[in-house]
Amino acid sequence: METALIYMILLRFLSGSIEITAATLMLKFNDLEKAFYINTLLALVGPCILLITTGIGISGLSEKISFAKMICLFGGIVLILISLKMK
């Protein structure tokens, strides 16, 4: 198994664990304001994990894909992040 793939898998497990922990905390606190605050913190974690895992994946594929495809992939990620910030 490739090292980049292992790192991507571990990051996704970490991300999923953070999501489950957040849901458990929301259930434990049983308060809408605290749940909203926890959800806001999750909104910061998601894009970070997306960028890191995509960067790892692209670095692992750097020998297999062209420079133009890498630019298109990063452009797509930038557009996703921009769309998240739009109202």
C-alpha positions, 0 to 999 in steps of 0.5 A: 500500500502506498504511503500517501494512501495510508496518510489519506485514510488516516486523515479521513478516520481522524475527520470522521472521529472528530465528527462523531465526537462533535455529535456526541458533545451536541447530544451531551450538552443538549443545548442549541447554542452549544450545538451551533458553536460546535457545528461552527468549529466543524466548518473549519475542520472540513475544508482543512481536511479536504485540502490536506488529503487532496494535497497528499493525493496529488503529491502521490500522483505527481508522477502519474498526472500532468501539470495541467491536470494538477492545476485543474484539480487545485482550481476545482478545490479553490472554487469549492472553497469560494462557494462555501464562503458565498452567501 
